[in-house]
Amino acid sequence: MGKLQIECLDRRIKVSRVAKAVYQATGQKANLKAEVVFDSEADMRYLNYVERGIDKATDVLSFPSMDNIRGVVLTPAICKTEMDGRYIFIGSIVLCDERIAVQAKEFGHSTVRERNYLIVHGLLHLLGYDHETAEDKREMRDKEKEVLKILGVDE
């Protein structure tokens, strides 16, 4: 069985449990790799504007390396152009710690819990999940709940 490796530029952030839970919930088998980057609120606002045309800061942005892979168990054979050594590179997630802190306070939980949730959310986007339609949103939310349950995190 493979694993999901996350290269996180902030080494203080522990993401291996989160990666393992997403990997398990999505039924992956091959070695996968994702990148997590932290950016300032101002830079997130700029990135959100450039990428999505929305002129405000956001908590997380995802940049998947592949399209149309929701529910697909990835293999090196079908991901030849995304290979990074023995890993399949699934994309990058950009997080904003300032937004995370504000949202954690609004929701009444810790910044660690909010950050982990957003990493789960971002990884699911990298694996093809989205929330463009009500059905897609429900499917993604169910998958998030499954991952949080694996992690032992209450809603």
N, C-alpha and C positions, 0 to 999 in steps of 0.2 A: 504494500500500500504506500502511496506517495504522501505528500504533505503540501501545505500552502505556506510558503516562506514569504514574510513581509519584510522588506527593507525599509526601516523607519529611520529617518534622518535624526530624530530625537531619541537617543538611546535610553533615555529615562522612561520612555513609554513602553510598557510591556504588552505586546500584542500576540504572543504565540498562542495563548489560550483562545483568544478571539478568532485567530486564523484557523485553528484546529476545529472550533465549533462550526464555523462557516463551511469549511471543507466537509465536515461530517454531514451537516444538514443538506448540502447540495449534492451529496453522493459522489464527489470527485474521487479519482483514483490515482491520477498522474501527479507528478511534482509540478506545482504551480508557484508563480512568483508575482507579487504586487509591490508597488512602491507607495509609501505614505510620506507626505511632505506637509509641513506646517508653515503657514503663511500669516502675515499680519492682516488685520481687518482692512486696511487701505488696499493692500495688494489683492485680497480676496474680492473686494469691490471692483477693482479694475479687471481682474480675471473673469469675474462673473459678467461684467459688461462686455468684454471682448468675446467671450465664448457663448453667452446666452442672450446678450442684449438687455440685461437687467442691471440697472445702475444702483445696486446696493450690495452690501457685504452679505455673504452667506456662510453657513456653517461648514458645508462640505461640497466639494465638486469632484466628480469622478470622470476619468478619461480612460475608457476601456480600449484595449488594443484590438478587440474583435467585435463584430456585430452578429446578431441573431444566434446567440449561444445559450439563451435561457433554457434550462433543463437539460442541456447537453453535457454528457460526461466527456470531458476533454481528454484527448490523447495526442501524443507527439505526431502521430500520423496525420491527424486532421488539423494540426496547428503548426505546420512546418515553418511558416514564416515568422512565428512568434517564439521560437525556441531561443532560450538564453542558457546555453550549456545544456544541462539535463532538465531545466525548468521551462515551463510554458509561461511566458510573461503575459499576464491578463490586463495590466494597465496600472494607472496611477490614481491616487486619491490625494486631494489637497484639503487640509483641515485648517480651521481658524480657531485657535485657542481662546481668543477674546469672545467670539460668538458662543463657543462651547461653555464658557464660564457664565455668560448671561443666561443662556438657555437652562443650564443646570440649576441656577437659582430660581428661574421661572417655574421649572418643573418640580423643584423641591428635592433634588437628588444631587449626588456628588459629581464633580467634573470628570472623575474617572469613569463613572457610569455613563455619562453623556458622551464622552469621547469614545468609549467602547461601542456604544450604540451607533454612533456615526461611522465608525470604522466598519461595523457590520453592514450598515446601510450602503456605504461606499463599495465594499467588496461585492455585495449583491448586485449593485449596478455594473461592476466590472464583469460579473458573470451573467449579464444579460437581463436582469430584472429591472423594471421601471415602474413608474406610477403615473403614466400618461392617461390611462383610462381607469374607470372604477374597478373593472375586473383585474387589470394589471396591478393596481394599488392594493387590492385585497390579497392577491397572490404574493406580492412582495411583503406585505405586512404579516401574512401568515408565516412566511419564511423567516422574517425577522424574529417573530415570536418563538419559532422553533429554535433558532440559534440562541436567543436569550434564555430559553428553558434549559438548553444544554449547558449554558454558562451558569445556571442557577441564579439568574437575575429576574426579580419580579418586575412586572409591568409597572 
